[in-house]
Amino acid sequence: MLIVRQDIVLNSVPLERIVPHLERQAAAPGRSEVMQLLIHEQYFYPQDRHYLRDFRARVERAVEWVTSVAASRCSTRMDSSGRRSAEVCS
């Protein structure tokens, strides 16, 4: 069995609160090495009664934030032949 704690469920956090929510999660000890992002599928089908018109903006905002933070915290190590050997994140 695998139990995973999500860092954010995008359909439950308003667009303007996504970045502050992710910043709090990233600052929490033991929570920032892997960020779990989730959205339930019924929120992105227009025919579903739970449809959120801004679902795409929510997903984009979260992914942009996570990738920008990862890029600022990580660097690539190269082996002696010039091939990428590891990602090192602080």
PDB file of N, CA, C and O in Angstrom:
ATOM      1  N   MET A   1       0.839  -1.159   0.000  1.00  0.00           N
ATOM      2  CA  MET A   1       0.000   0.000   0.000  1.00  0.00           C
ATOM      3  C   MET A   1       0.895   1.237   0.000  1.00  0.00           C
ATOM      4  O   MET A   1       1.938   1.269   0.653  1.00  0.00           O
ATOM      5  N   LEU A   2       0.470   2.240  -0.737  1.00  0.00           N
ATOM      6  CA  LEU A   2       1.190   3.511  -0.795  1.00  0.00           C
ATOM      7  C   LEU A   2       0.235   4.616  -0.372  1.00  0.00           C
ATOM      8  O   LEU A   2      -0.833   4.779  -0.961  1.00  0.00           O
ATOM      9  N   ILE A   3       0.610   5.355   0.624  1.00  0.00           N
ATOM     10  CA  ILE A   3      -0.195   6.485   1.079  1.00  0.00           C
ATOM     11  C   ILE A   3       0.605   7.750   0.792  1.00  0.00           C
ATOM     12  O   ILE A   3       1.755   7.883   1.210  1.00  0.00           O
ATOM     13  N   VAL A   4      -0.020   8.669   0.076  1.00  0.00           N
ATOM     14  CA  VAL A   4       0.648   9.901  -0.327  1.00  0.00           C
ATOM     15  C   VAL A   4      -0.150  11.086   0.200  1.00  0.00           C
ATOM     16  O   VAL A   4      -1.371  11.147   0.050  1.00  0.00           O
ATOM     17  N   ARG A   5       0.541  12.002   0.805  1.00  0.00           N
ATOM     18  CA  ARG A   5      -0.102  13.225   1.287  1.00  0.00           C
ATOM     19  C   ARG A   5       0.036  14.292   0.210  1.00  0.00           C
ATOM     20  O   ARG A   5       1.149  14.652  -0.174  1.00  0.00           O
ATOM     21  N   GLN A   6      -1.087  14.796  -0.276  1.00  0.00           N
ATOM     22  CA  GLN A   6      -1.076  15.819  -1.316  1.00  0.00           C
ATOM     23  C   GLN A   6      -0.704  17.172  -0.712  1.00  0.00           C
ATOM     24  O   GLN A   6      -1.111  17.500   0.402  1.00  0.00           O
ATOM     25  N   ASP A   7       0.069  17.944  -1.459  1.00  0.00           N
ATOM     26  CA  ASP A   7       0.417  19.292  -1.001  1.00  0.00           C
ATOM     27  C   ASP A   7      -0.681  20.290  -1.323  1.00  0.00           C
ATOM     28  O   ASP A   7      -0.857  21.290  -0.626  1.00  0.00           O
ATOM     29  N   ILE A   8      -1.422  20.003  -2.400  1.00  0.00           N
ATOM     30  CA  ILE A   8      -2.521  20.884  -2.773  1.00  0.00           C
ATOM     31  C   ILE A   8      -3.506  20.117  -3.636  1.00  0.00           C
ATOM     32  O   ILE A   8      -3.120  19.330  -4.500  1.00  0.00           O
ATOM     33  N   VAL A   9      -4.780  20.361  -3.388  1.00  0.00           N
ATOM     34  CA  VAL A   9      -5.852  19.865  -4.252  1.00  0.00           C
ATOM     35  C   VAL A   9      -6.380  21.116  -4.942  1.00  0.00           C
ATOM     36  O   VAL A   9      -7.092  21.917  -4.338  1.00  0.00           O
ATOM     37  N   LEU A  10      -6.023  21.273  -6.208  1.00  0.00           N
ATOM     38  CA  LEU A  10      -6.241  22.536  -6.906  1.00  0.00           C
ATOM     39  C   LEU A  10      -7.700  22.948  -7.027  1.00  0.00           C
ATOM     40  O   LEU A  10      -7.998  24.141  -7.084  1.00  0.00           O
ATOM     41  N   ASN A  11      -8.600  21.999  -7.068  1.00  0.00           N
ATOM     42  CA  ASN A  11     -10.004  22.381  -7.177  1.00  0.00           C
ATOM     43  C   ASN A  11     -10.556  22.932  -5.863  1.00  0.00           C
ATOM     44  O   ASN A  11     -11.654  23.489  -5.851  1.00  0.00           O
ATOM     45  N   SER A  12      -9.832  22.793  -4.771  1.00  0.00           N
ATOM     46  CA  SER A  12     -10.321  23.298  -3.482  1.00  0.00           C
ATOM     47  C   SER A  12      -9.635  24.584  -3.031  1.00  0.00           C
ATOM     48  O   SER A  12      -9.975  25.132  -1.982  1.00  0.00           O
ATOM     49  N   VAL A  13      -8.674  25.069  -3.813  1.00  0.00           N
ATOM     50  CA  VAL A  13      -7.955  26.294  -3.445  1.00  0.00           C
ATOM     51  C   VAL A  13      -8.197  27.336  -4.539  1.00  0.00           C
ATOM     52  O   VAL A  13      -7.887  27.082  -5.703  1.00  0.00           O
ATOM     53  N   PRO A  14      -8.744  28.501  -4.190  1.00  0.00           N
ATOM     54  CA  PRO A  14      -8.973  29.539  -5.196  1.00  0.00           C
ATOM     55  C   PRO A  14      -7.659  29.985  -5.858  1.00  0.00           C
ATOM     56  O   PRO A  14      -6.594  29.932  -5.244  1.00  0.00           O
ATOM     57  N   LEU A  15      -7.753  30.411  -7.088  1.00  0.00           N
ATOM     58  CA  LEU A  15      -6.586  30.787  -7.888  1.00  0.00           C
ATOM     59  C   LEU A  15      -5.648  31.732  -7.139  1.00  0.00           C
ATOM     60  O   LEU A  15      -4.435  31.519  -7.139  1.00  0.00           O
ATOM     61  N   GLU A  16      -6.178  32.754  -6.514  1.00  0.00           N
ATOM     62  CA  GLU A  16      -5.332  33.754  -5.848  1.00  0.00           C
ATOM     63  C   GLU A  16      -4.658  33.218  -4.582  1.00  0.00           C
ATOM     64  O   GLU A  16      -3.758  33.867  -4.050  1.00  0.00           O
ATOM     65  N   ARG A  17      -5.069  32.064  -4.097  1.00  0.00           N
ATOM     66  CA  ARG A  17      -4.470  31.495  -2.888  1.00  0.00           C
ATOM     67  C   ARG A  17      -3.515  30.335  -3.178  1.00  0.00           C
ATOM     68  O   ARG A  17      -2.936  29.767  -2.253  1.00  0.00           O
ATOM     69  N   ILE A  18      -3.348  29.981  -4.455  1.00  0.00           N
ATOM     70  CA  ILE A  18      -2.495  28.836  -4.793  1.00  0.00           C
ATOM     71  C   ILE A  18      -1.037  29.083  -4.426  1.00  0.00           C
ATOM     72  O   ILE A  18      -0.421  28.250  -3.763  1.00  0.00           O
ATOM     73  N   VAL A  19      -0.483  30.204  -4.843  1.00  0.00           N
ATOM     74  CA  VAL A  19       0.932  30.474  -4.554  1.00  0.00           C
ATOM     75  C   VAL A  19       1.180  30.586  -3.054  1.00  0.00           C
ATOM     76  O   VAL A  19       2.119  29.960  -2.562  1.00  0.00           O
ATOM     77  N   PRO A  20       0.389  31.353  -2.297  1.00  0.00           N
ATOM     78  CA  PRO A  20       0.623  31.377  -0.844  1.00  0.00           C
ATOM     79  C   PRO A  20       0.517  29.990  -0.201  1.00  0.00           C
ATOM     80  O   PRO A  20       1.279  29.665   0.709  1.00  0.00           O
ATOM     81  N   HIS A  21      -0.416  29.185  -0.671  1.00  0.00           N
ATOM     82  CA  HIS A  21      -0.562  27.827  -0.133  1.00  0.00           C
ATOM     83  C   HIS A  21       0.693  27.002  -0.414  1.00  0.00           C
ATOM     84  O   HIS A  21       1.211  26.334   0.481  1.00  0.00           O
ATOM     85  N   LEU A  22       1.182  27.046  -1.653  1.00  0.00           N
ATOM     86  CA  LEU A  22       2.382  26.285  -2.004  1.00  0.00           C
ATOM     87  C   LEU A  22       3.615  26.801  -1.262  1.00  0.00           C
ATOM     88  O   LEU A  22       4.481  26.016  -0.878  1.00  0.00           O
ATOM     89  N   GLU A  23       3.696  28.109  -1.060  1.00  0.00           N
ATOM     90  CA  GLU A  23       4.821  28.662  -0.301  1.00  0.00           C
ATOM     91  C   GLU A  23       4.822  28.142   1.135  1.00  0.00           C
ATOM     92  O   GLU A  23       5.881  27.829   1.678  1.00  0.00           O
ATOM     93  N   ARG A  24       3.649  28.047   1.752  1.00  0.00           N
ATOM     94  CA  ARG A  24       3.562  27.496   3.109  1.00  0.00           C
ATOM     95  C   ARG A  24       3.982  26.030   3.119  1.00  0.00           C
ATOM     96  O   ARG A  24       4.701  25.593   4.017  1.00  0.00           O
ATOM     97  N   GLN A  25       3.535  25.279   2.127  1.00  0.00           N
ATOM     98  CA  GLN A  25       3.901  23.869   2.058  1.00  0.00           C
ATOM     99  C   GLN A  25       5.408  23.709   1.871  1.00  0.00           C
ATOM    100  O   GLN A  25       6.027  22.858   2.510  1.00  0.00           O
ATOM    101  N   ALA A  26       5.996  24.520   1.002  1.00  0.00           N
ATOM    102  CA  ALA A  26       7.431  24.425   0.732  1.00  0.00           C
ATOM    103  C   ALA A  26       8.256  24.790   1.958  1.00  0.00           C
ATOM    104  O   ALA A  26       9.368  24.290   2.130  1.00  0.00           O
ATOM    105  N   ALA A  27       7.721  25.653   2.804  1.00  0.00           N
ATOM    106  CA  ALA A  27       8.451  26.076   4.004  1.00  0.00           C
ATOM    107  C   ALA A  27       8.321  25.075   5.148  1.00  0.00           C
ATOM    108  O   ALA A  27       9.085  25.138   6.111  1.00  0.00           O
ATOM    109  N   ALA A  28       7.381  24.169   5.056  1.00  0.00           N
ATOM    110  CA  ALA A  28       7.155  23.196   6.133  1.00  0.00           C
ATOM    111  C   ALA A  28       8.251  22.133   6.129  1.00  0.00           C
ATOM    112  O   ALA A  28       8.569  21.579   5.076  1.00  0.00           O
ATOM    113  N   PRO A  29       8.823  21.848   7.273  1.00  0.00           N
ATOM    114  CA  PRO A  29       9.876  20.825   7.339  1.00  0.00           C
ATOM    115  C   PRO A  29       9.394  19.480   6.796  1.00  0.00           C
ATOM    116  O   PRO A  29       8.312  19.005   7.141  1.00  0.00           O
ATOM    117  N   GLY A  30      10.210  18.888   5.953  1.00  0.00           N
ATOM    118  CA  GLY A  30       9.901  17.578   5.418  1.00  0.00           C
ATOM    119  C   GLY A  30       8.837  17.535   4.349  1.00  0.00           C
ATOM    120  O   GLY A  30       8.419  16.448   3.950  1.00  0.00           O
ATOM    121  N   ARG A  31       8.382  18.685   3.867  1.00  0.00           N
ATOM    122  CA  ARG A  31       7.294  18.717   2.900  1.00  0.00           C
ATOM    123  C   ARG A  31       7.707  19.222   1.527  1.00  0.00           C
ATOM    124  O   ARG A  31       6.916  19.130   0.588  1.00  0.00           O
ATOM    125  N   SER A  32       8.894  19.742   1.375  1.00  0.00           N
ATOM    126  CA  SER A  32       9.209  20.461   0.145  1.00  0.00           C
ATOM    127  C   SER A  32      10.048  19.683  -0.861  1.00  0.00           C
ATOM    128  O   SER A  32      10.273  20.181  -1.964  1.00  0.00           O
ATOM    129  N   GLU A  33      10.518  18.490  -0.532  1.00  0.00           N
ATOM    130  CA  GLU A  33      11.371  17.768  -1.470  1.00  0.00           C
ATOM    131  C   GLU A  33      10.594  17.302  -2.694  1.00  0.00           C
ATOM    132  O   GLU A  33      11.089  17.393  -3.817  1.00  0.00           O
ATOM    133  N   VAL A  34       9.400  16.813  -2.486  1.00  0.00           N
ATOM    134  CA  VAL A  34       8.515  16.396  -3.574  1.00  0.00           C
ATOM    135  C   VAL A  34       7.182  17.083  -3.351  1.00  0.00           C
ATOM    136  O   VAL A  34       6.592  16.962  -2.278  1.00  0.00           O
ATOM    137  N   MET A  35       6.701  17.807  -4.357  1.00  0.00           N
ATOM    138  CA  MET A  35       5.413  18.481  -4.243  1.00  0.00           C
ATOM    139  C   MET A  35       4.373  17.679  -5.010  1.00  0.00           C
ATOM    140  O   MET A  35       4.548  17.405  -6.197  1.00  0.00           O
ATOM    141  N   GLN A  36       3.304  17.307  -4.344  1.00  0.00           N
ATOM    142  CA  GLN A  36       2.202  16.560  -4.947  1.00  0.00           C
ATOM    143  C   GLN A  36       1.077  17.534  -5.287  1.00  0.00           C
ATOM    144  O   GLN A  36       0.513  18.172  -4.399  1.00  0.00           O
ATOM    145  N   LEU A  37       0.754  17.647  -6.574  1.00  0.00           N
ATOM    146  CA  LEU A  37      -0.335  18.510  -7.034  1.00  0.00           C
ATOM    147  C   LEU A  37      -1.451  17.617  -7.548  1.00  0.00           C
ATOM    148  O   LEU A  37      -1.189  16.633  -8.240  1.00  0.00           O
ATOM    149  N   LEU A  38      -2.692  17.950  -7.218  1.00  0.00           N
ATOM    150  CA  LEU A  38      -3.819  17.124  -7.622  1.00  0.00           C
ATOM    151  C   LEU A  38      -4.998  17.994  -8.014  1.00  0.00           C
ATOM    152  O   LEU A  38      -5.228  19.042  -7.412  1.00  0.00           O
ATOM    153  N   ILE A  39      -5.741  17.566  -9.015  1.00  0.00           N
ATOM    154  CA  ILE A  39      -7.053  18.144  -9.319  1.00  0.00           C
ATOM    155  C   ILE A  39      -7.951  16.977  -9.691  1.00  0.00           C
ATOM    156  O   ILE A  39      -7.550  16.089 -10.444  1.00  0.00           O
ATOM    157  N   HIS A  40      -9.150  16.981  -9.168  1.00  0.00           N
ATOM    158  CA  HIS A  40     -10.101  15.925  -9.508  1.00  0.00           C
ATOM    159  C   HIS A  40     -10.649  16.182 -10.907  1.00  0.00           C
ATOM    160  O   HIS A  40     -10.943  17.323 -11.264  1.00  0.00           O
ATOM    161  N   GLU A  41     -10.785  15.134 -11.685  1.00  0.00           N
ATOM    162  CA  GLU A  41     -11.125  15.300 -13.097  1.00  0.00           C
ATOM    163  C   GLU A  41     -12.491  15.921 -13.343  1.00  0.00           C
ATOM    164  O   GLU A  41     -12.665  16.574 -14.372  1.00  0.00           O
ATOM    165  N   GLN A  42     -13.456  15.760 -12.473  1.00  0.00           N
ATOM    166  CA  GLN A  42     -14.776  16.323 -12.749  1.00  0.00           C
ATOM    167  C   GLN A  42     -14.760  17.849 -12.802  1.00  0.00           C
ATOM    168  O   GLN A  42     -15.728  18.456 -13.260  1.00  0.00           O
ATOM    169  N   TYR A  43     -13.685  18.474 -12.346  1.00  0.00           N
ATOM    170  CA  TYR A  43     -13.608  19.928 -12.352  1.00  0.00           C
ATOM    171  C   TYR A  43     -13.132  20.496 -13.682  1.00  0.00           C
ATOM    172  O   TYR A  43     -13.169  21.712 -13.868  1.00  0.00           O
ATOM    173  N   PHE A  44     -12.682  19.652 -14.617  1.00  0.00           N
ATOM    174  CA  PHE A  44     -12.264  20.191 -15.911  1.00  0.00           C
ATOM    175  C   PHE A  44     -13.103  19.721 -17.091  1.00  0.00           C
ATOM    176  O   PHE A  44     -12.705  19.921 -18.238  1.00  0.00           O
ATOM    177  N   TYR A  45     -14.249  19.103 -16.844  1.00  0.00           N
ATOM    178  CA  TYR A  45     -15.184  18.747 -17.919  1.00  0.00           C
ATOM    179  C   TYR A  45     -16.351  19.730 -17.907  1.00  0.00           C
ATOM    180  O   TYR A  45     -17.102  19.777 -16.933  1.00  0.00           O
ATOM    181  N   PRO A  46     -16.517  20.519 -18.977  1.00  0.00           N
ATOM    182  CA  PRO A  46     -17.584  21.530 -18.992  1.00  0.00           C
ATOM    183  C   PRO A  46     -18.984  20.957 -18.752  1.00  0.00           C
ATOM    184  O   PRO A  46     -19.846  21.649 -18.210  1.00  0.00           O
ATOM    185  N   GLN A  47     -19.216  19.718 -19.145  1.00  0.00           N
ATOM    186  CA  GLN A  47     -20.544  19.132 -18.976  1.00  0.00           C
ATOM    187  C   GLN A  47     -20.810  18.668 -17.537  1.00  0.00           C
ATOM    188  O   GLN A  47     -21.946  18.334 -17.199  1.00  0.00           O
ATOM    189  N   ASP A  48     -19.794  18.646 -16.707  1.00  0.00           N
ATOM    190  CA  ASP A  48     -19.974  18.200 -15.331  1.00  0.00           C
ATOM    191  C   ASP A  48     -20.461  19.356 -14.462  1.00  0.00           C
ATOM    192  O   ASP A  48     -20.054  20.501 -14.658  1.00  0.00           O
ATOM    193  N   ARG A  49     -21.325  19.055 -13.511  1.00  0.00           N
ATOM    194  CA  ARG A  49     -21.881  20.126 -12.677  1.00  0.00           C
ATOM    195  C   ARG A  49     -20.843  20.751 -11.745  1.00  0.00           C
ATOM    196  O   ARG A  49     -21.081  21.830 -11.204  1.00  0.00           O
ATOM    197  N   HIS A  50     -19.707  20.102 -11.547  1.00  0.00           N
ATOM    198  CA  HIS A  50     -18.650  20.633 -10.689  1.00  0.00           C
ATOM    199  C   HIS A  50     -17.600  21.442 -11.459  1.00  0.00           C
ATOM    200  O   HIS A  50     -16.620  21.903 -10.874  1.00  0.00           O
ATOM    201  N   TYR A  51     -17.799  21.610 -12.739  1.00  0.00           N
ATOM    202  CA  TYR A  51     -16.826  22.275 -13.620  1.00  0.00           C
ATOM    203  C   TYR A  51     -16.379  23.625 -13.051  1.00  0.00           C
ATOM    204  O   TYR A  51     -17.196  24.420 -12.588  1.00  0.00           O
ATOM    205  N   LEU A  52     -15.084  23.861 -13.095  1.00  0.00           N
ATOM    206  CA  LEU A  52     -14.509  25.145 -12.691  1.00  0.00           C
ATOM    207  C   LEU A  52     -13.959  25.835 -13.933  1.00  0.00           C
ATOM    208  O   LEU A  52     -13.080  25.296 -14.605  1.00  0.00           O
ATOM    209  N   ARG A  53     -14.461  27.001 -14.238  1.00  0.00           N
ATOM    210  CA  ARG A  53     -14.022  27.711 -15.448  1.00  0.00           C
ATOM    211  C   ARG A  53     -12.539  28.063 -15.410  1.00  0.00           C
ATOM    212  O   ARG A  53     -11.899  28.169 -16.456  1.00  0.00           O
ATOM    213  N   ASP A  54     -11.997  28.242 -14.227  1.00  0.00           N
ATOM    214  CA  ASP A  54     -10.589  28.637 -14.128  1.00  0.00           C
ATOM    215  C   ASP A  54      -9.656  27.463 -13.823  1.00  0.00           C
ATOM    216  O   ASP A  54      -8.535  27.676 -13.362  1.00  0.00           O
ATOM    217  N   PHE A  55     -10.098  26.233 -14.072  1.00  0.00           N
ATOM    218  CA  PHE A  55      -9.259  25.071 -13.732  1.00  0.00           C
ATOM    219  C   PHE A  55      -7.911  25.141 -14.423  1.00  0.00           C
ATOM    220  O   PHE A  55      -6.891  24.827 -13.809  1.00  0.00           O
ATOM    221  N   ARG A  56      -7.880  25.547 -15.693  1.00  0.00           N
ATOM    222  CA  ARG A  56      -6.620  25.607 -16.443  1.00  0.00           C
ATOM    223  C   ARG A  56      -5.667  26.620 -15.806  1.00  0.00           C
ATOM    224  O   ARG A  56      -4.471  26.355 -15.685  1.00  0.00           O
ATOM    225  N   ALA A  57      -6.191  27.779 -15.399  1.00  0.00           N
ATOM    226  CA  ALA A  57      -5.359  28.797 -14.752  1.00  0.00           C
ATOM    227  C   ALA A  57      -4.816  28.288 -13.422  1.00  0.00           C
ATOM    228  O   ALA A  57      -3.680  28.597 -13.061  1.00  0.00           O
ATOM    229  N   ARG A  58      -5.611  27.512 -12.690  1.00  0.00           N
ATOM    230  CA  ARG A  58      -5.155  26.956 -11.415  1.00  0.00           C
ATOM    231  C   ARG A  58      -3.997  25.977 -11.632  1.00  0.00           C
ATOM    232  O   ARG A  58      -2.991  26.022 -10.925  1.00  0.00           O
ATOM    233  N   VAL A  59      -4.156  25.104 -12.609  1.00  0.00           N
ATOM    234  CA  VAL A  59      -3.102  24.133 -12.902  1.00  0.00           C
ATOM    235  C   VAL A  59      -1.845  24.857 -13.376  1.00  0.00           C
ATOM    236  O   VAL A  59      -0.745  24.559 -12.911  1.00  0.00           O
ATOM    237  N   GLU A  60      -2.000  25.800 -14.290  1.00  0.00           N
ATOM    238  CA  GLU A  60      -0.841  26.540 -14.802  1.00  0.00           C
ATOM    239  C   GLU A  60      -0.134  27.303 -13.692  1.00  0.00           C
ATOM    240  O   GLU A  60       1.096  27.292 -13.625  1.00  0.00           O
ATOM    241  N   ARG A  61      -0.887  27.962 -12.824  1.00  0.00           N
ATOM    242  CA  ARG A  61      -0.276  28.732 -11.726  1.00  0.00           C
ATOM    243  C   ARG A  61       0.548  27.814 -10.826  1.00  0.00           C
ATOM    244  O   ARG A  61       1.673  28.154 -10.460  1.00  0.00           O
ATOM    245  N   ALA A  62       0.003  26.668 -10.470  1.00  0.00           N
ATOM    246  CA  ALA A  62       0.719  25.734  -9.593  1.00  0.00           C
ATOM    247  C   ALA A  62       1.962  25.175 -10.270  1.00  0.00           C
ATOM    248  O   ALA A  62       3.028  25.123  -9.658  1.00  0.00           O
ATOM    249  N   VAL A  63       1.840  24.761 -11.515  1.00  0.00           N
ATOM    250  CA  VAL A  63       2.987  24.177 -12.222  1.00  0.00           C
ATOM    251  C   VAL A  63       4.066  25.229 -12.452  1.00  0.00           C
ATOM    252  O   VAL A  63       5.253  24.940 -12.303  1.00  0.00           O
ATOM    253  N   GLU A  64       3.667  26.441 -12.812  1.00  0.00           N
ATOM    254  CA  GLU A  64       4.658  27.520 -12.987  1.00  0.00           C
ATOM    255  C   GLU A  64       5.408  27.781 -11.685  1.00  0.00           C
ATOM    256  O   GLU A  64       6.629  27.939 -11.693  1.00  0.00           O
ATOM    257  N   TRP A  65       4.684  27.827 -10.565  1.00  0.00           N
ATOM    258  CA  TRP A  65       5.343  28.083  -9.289  1.00  0.00           C
ATOM    259  C   TRP A  65       6.299  26.957  -8.935  1.00  0.00           C
ATOM    260  O   TRP A  65       7.443  27.211  -8.559  1.00  0.00           O
ATOM    261  N   VAL A  66       5.845  25.718  -9.051  1.00  0.00           N
ATOM    262  CA  VAL A  66       6.689  24.579  -8.684  1.00  0.00           C
ATOM    263  C   VAL A  66       7.934  24.517  -9.559  1.00  0.00           C
ATOM    264  O   VAL A  66       9.029  24.283  -9.049  1.00  0.00           O
ATOM    265  N   THR A  67       7.791  24.719 -10.852  1.00  0.00           N
ATOM    266  CA  THR A  67       8.959  24.646 -11.737  1.00  0.00           C
ATOM    267  C   THR A  67       9.903  25.819 -11.508  1.00  0.00           C
ATOM    268  O   THR A  67      11.118  25.651 -11.617  1.00  0.00           O
ATOM    269  N   SER A  68       9.383  26.995 -11.197  1.00  0.00           N
ATOM    270  CA  SER A  68      10.287  28.133 -10.943  1.00  0.00           C
ATOM    271  C   SER A  68      11.052  27.932  -9.648  1.00  0.00           C
ATOM    272  O   SER A  68      12.233  28.270  -9.571  1.00  0.00           O
ATOM    273  N   VAL A  69      10.403  27.390  -8.633  1.00  0.00           N
ATOM    274  CA  VAL A  69      11.083  27.123  -7.363  1.00  0.00           C
ATOM    275  C   VAL A  69      12.122  26.023  -7.553  1.00  0.00           C
ATOM    276  O   VAL A  69      13.243  26.129  -7.056  1.00  0.00           O
ATOM    277  N   ALA A  70      11.751  24.974  -8.270  1.00  0.00           N
ATOM    278  CA  ALA A  70      12.697  23.881  -8.521  1.00  0.00           C
ATOM    279  C   ALA A  70      13.910  24.390  -9.286  1.00  0.00           C
ATOM    280  O   ALA A  70      15.041  24.016  -8.974  1.00  0.00           O
ATOM    281  N   ALA A  71      13.689  25.232 -10.276  1.00  0.00           N
ATOM    282  CA  ALA A  71      14.805  25.758 -11.054  1.00  0.00           C
ATOM    283  C   ALA A  71      15.727  26.617 -10.198  1.00  0.00           C
ATOM    284  O   ALA A  71      16.942  26.614 -10.394  1.00  0.00           O
ATOM    285  N   SER A  72      15.156  27.347  -9.254  1.00  0.00           N
ATOM    286  CA  SER A  72      15.995  28.202  -8.415  1.00  0.00           C
ATOM    287  C   SER A  72      16.739  27.422  -7.332  1.00  0.00           C
ATOM    288  O   SER A  72      17.760  27.890  -6.831  1.00  0.00           O
ATOM    289  N   ARG A  73      16.243  26.243  -6.966  1.00  0.00           N
ATOM    290  CA  ARG A  73      16.851  25.457  -5.890  1.00  0.00           C
ATOM    291  C   ARG A  73      17.769  24.349  -6.388  1.00  0.00           C
ATOM    292  O   ARG A  73      18.550  23.802  -5.610  1.00  0.00           O
ATOM    293  N   CYS A  74      17.687  24.012  -7.662  1.00  0.00           N
ATOM    294  CA  CYS A  74      18.393  22.832  -8.155  1.00  0.00           C
ATOM    295  C   CYS A  74      19.454  23.198  -9.188  1.00  0.00           C
ATOM    296  O   CYS A  74      19.346  24.195  -9.901  1.00  0.00           O
ATOM    297  N   SER A  75      20.462  22.370  -9.238  1.00  0.00           N
ATOM    298  CA  SER A  75      21.487  22.489 -10.264  1.00  0.00           C
ATOM    299  C   SER A  75      21.807  21.087 -10.772  1.00  0.00           C
ATOM    300  O   SER A  75      21.534  20.091 -10.102  1.00  0.00           O
ATOM    301  N   THR A  76      22.379  21.029 -11.946  1.00  0.00           N
ATOM    302  CA  THR A  76      22.693  19.740 -12.553  1.00  0.00           C
ATOM    303  C   THR A  76      24.167  19.439 -12.392  1.00  0.00           C
ATOM    304  O   THR A  76      25.013  20.285 -12.680  1.00  0.00           O
ATOM    305  N   ARG A  77      24.477  18.244 -11.936  1.00  0.00           N
ATOM    306  CA  ARG A  77      25.868  17.787 -11.859  1.00  0.00           C
ATOM    307  C   ARG A  77      26.164  16.979 -13.109  1.00  0.00           C
ATOM    308  O   ARG A  77      25.339  16.196 -13.578  1.00  0.00           O
ATOM    309  N   MET A  78      27.360  17.188 -13.634  1.00  0.00           N
ATOM    310  CA  MET A  78      27.796  16.461 -14.819  1.00  0.00           C
ATOM    311  C   MET A  78      28.888  15.474 -14.422  1.00  0.00           C
ATOM    312  O   MET A  78      29.690  15.740 -13.527  1.00  0.00           O
ATOM    313  N   ASP A  79      28.903  14.344 -15.096  1.00  0.00           N
ATOM    314  CA  ASP A  79      29.987  13.399 -14.829  1.00  0.00           C
ATOM    315  C   ASP A  79      31.209  13.785 -15.661  1.00  0.00           C
ATOM    316  O   ASP A  79      31.175  14.782 -16.382  1.00  0.00           O
ATOM    317  N   SER A  80      32.271  13.016 -15.569  1.00  0.00           N
ATOM    318  CA  SER A  80      33.533  13.368 -16.231  1.00  0.00           C
ATOM    319  C   SER A  80      33.423  13.368 -17.752  1.00  0.00           C
ATOM    320  O   SER A  80      34.244  13.991 -18.425  1.00  0.00           O
ATOM    321  N   SER A  81      32.430  12.684 -18.301  1.00  0.00           N
ATOM    322  CA  SER A  81      32.269  12.678 -19.765  1.00  0.00           C
ATOM    323  C   SER A  81      31.305  13.753 -20.248  1.00  0.00           C
ATOM    324  O   SER A  81      31.001  13.818 -21.439  1.00  0.00           O
ATOM    325  N   GLY A  82      30.821  14.597 -19.340  1.00  0.00           N
ATOM    326  CA  GLY A  82      29.938  15.685 -19.720  1.00  0.00           C
ATOM    327  C   GLY A  82      28.466  15.314 -19.748  1.00  0.00           C
ATOM    328  O   GLY A  82      27.634  16.113 -20.179  1.00  0.00           O
ATOM    329  N   ARG A  83      28.136  14.120 -19.298  1.00  0.00           N
ATOM    330  CA  ARG A  83      26.731  13.710 -19.228  1.00  0.00           C
ATOM    331  C   ARG A  83      26.147  14.083 -17.886  1.00  0.00           C
ATOM    332  O   ARG A  83      26.837  14.076 -16.866  1.00  0.00           O
ATOM    333  N   ARG A  84      24.862  14.412 -17.897  1.00  0.00           N
ATOM    334  CA  ARG A  84      24.187  14.760 -16.646  1.00  0.00           C
ATOM    335  C   ARG A  84      24.166  13.544 -15.735  1.00  0.00           C
ATOM    336  O   ARG A  84      23.772  12.456 -16.154  1.00  0.00           O
ATOM    337  N   SER A  85      24.586  13.726 -14.495  1.00  0.00           N
ATOM    338  CA  SER A  85      24.647  12.600 -13.573  1.00  0.00           C
ATOM    339  C   SER A  85      23.632  12.733 -12.428  1.00  0.00           C
ATOM    340  O   SER A  85      23.191  11.722 -11.881  1.00  0.00           O
ATOM    341  N   ALA A  86      23.261  13.952 -12.064  1.00  0.00           N
ATOM    342  CA  ALA A  86      22.340  14.089 -10.939  1.00  0.00           C
ATOM    343  C   ALA A  86      21.784  15.495 -10.880  1.00  0.00           C
ATOM    344  O   ALA A  86      22.396  16.447 -11.366  1.00  0.00           O
ATOM    345  N   GLU A  87      20.611  15.611 -10.273  1.00  0.00           N
ATOM    346  CA  GLU A  87      20.038  16.902  -9.922  1.00  0.00           C
ATOM    347  C   GLU A  87      20.316  17.104  -8.448  1.00  0.00           C
ATOM    348  O   GLU A  87      20.034  16.226  -7.633  1.00  0.00           O
ATOM    349  N   VAL A  88      20.862  18.245  -8.104  1.00  0.00           N
ATOM    350  CA  VAL A  88      21.166  18.549  -6.707  1.00  0.00           C
ATOM    351  C   VAL A  88      20.315  19.728  -6.302  1.00  0.00           C
ATOM    352  O   VAL A  88      20.395  20.799  -6.903  1.00  0.00           O
ATOM    353  N   CYS A  89      19.503  19.531  -5.287  1.00  0.00           N
ATOM    354  CA  CYS A  89      18.603  20.579  -4.840  1.00  0.00           C
ATOM    355  C   CYS A  89      18.909  20.930  -3.395  1.00  0.00           C
ATOM    356  O   CYS A  89      19.231  20.071  -2.574  1.00  0.00           O
ATOM    357  N   SER A  90      18.797  22.213  -3.114  1.00  0.00           N
ATOM    358  CA  SER A  90      19.034  22.659  -1.736  1.00  0.00           C
ATOM    359  C   SER A  90      17.724  22.890  -1.022  1.00  0.00           C
ATOM    360  O   SER A  90      17.717  23.269   0.149  1.00  0.00           O
TER     361      SER A  90
END
